[in-house]
Amino acid sequence: MSSASRVLAAALGVLPPSVIRRAGRRYLGGATVAEAVDVARTFAKNGMSVTLAVVGEAATTPAYAERYLHELLDIVATIDATTPDVRIGVKLTGLGLAFDANLASRNLHVIGTVAAEVGSIVEVDMEQACYVDQTLEIVRNTRSTLPNVEAVVQAELYRTASDVQRLIVDRIPARVVKGAYKEGLRCSYSQTEVIRDNFLDVVRRFFSVGIHVGVATHDEYLVWHVLRLAEELGVSADAYEFQMIMGVQEDLRARLVSNGHAVRVTINFGADAHKWSLRRLKENPEIVRQMLAVAWRSHATKPDGAREFIETS
């Protein structure tokens, strides 16, 4: 982490929770499933589908994994005609993968079964490189009886091209992301241009065999090239969708929707939102800059806002 990044990360530690919550509203759908579903309905009215994801840490005990599972089940219980096309975002570490792969697998089967009953797809997030083999194995095994369970792959990893080929053989749809984890040169590419090229190569592989793919990026360069690639290959509009995180690249998202492209927004929420936000923001200095700017603007609009911000910084 650079010196500037360390300063930005440290700045978060001195901001009061109220400031982080206020700035974080742009990126988080609230603390409860009811709040997140209200946000989801707003996106639905504006022509966008959603993925709901509970934020939190990796489970280290069966009790935490059970709590996370029940939070996911609460999402499913709220899905109705006013929240169409809601996907469930799942982290296997939340379900117990870090200490018991069998428990994580059983928990995924539970949420997958319940989600299937309401016609919802479960997307199993890809996490750190050390979990890739177990994650793909669990997805593959679960999908053998629950076809509503899908995968996620990270374009930054060396191994992803071969992983994708195996997913294609099994006809497993996937969401393609760049990757949010700093894995190092041992297992991942470091140059932006190479990661972009690998991202587009993965999308092309799914396009070429007619398997649905989620194009999860806020990178306008990649959006443009995916659209060009779809046109070049004659891919139908329902064969893919763009996916973005709530609060990021809102203008680009709106342009895509206005031009008739399918867009899905990931809404992160949960009781652990504050702790999760601090951890993720420290990993991503650019979002720290954005949030500090939001915090400054929101406080500057109040008579004593600027003074409060300066004193707490």
PECORRA-V959940 format. One line per field, one symbol per residue. psi: psi as a letter, one per 30 degrees, with the letter a starting at -180 (. if undefined). A space follows every 50 residues. Layout:
psi->???
This chain:
psi->kleeeeeeeeeeffkleeeeeeeffffkgafleeeeeeeeeeeefggkll kkkklalkkfleeeeeeeeeeeeeeeffkaffilhklkkkkfefggeffj eeeeeeeeeeeeeeeefggkkkkjkkbleffeeeeeeeeeeefffifgkl lklkffkefeeeeeeeeeeghjllkklekfkjflfegllfkeeeeeeeee eeeeeeefghkkkkjjlgjeeeeeeeeeeeeefhklfgfllkklkkfkhe eeeeeeefggkkkkkkjkllfgeeeeeeeeeffieeeeeeeeeeeeeeef flegeeeeeeef.
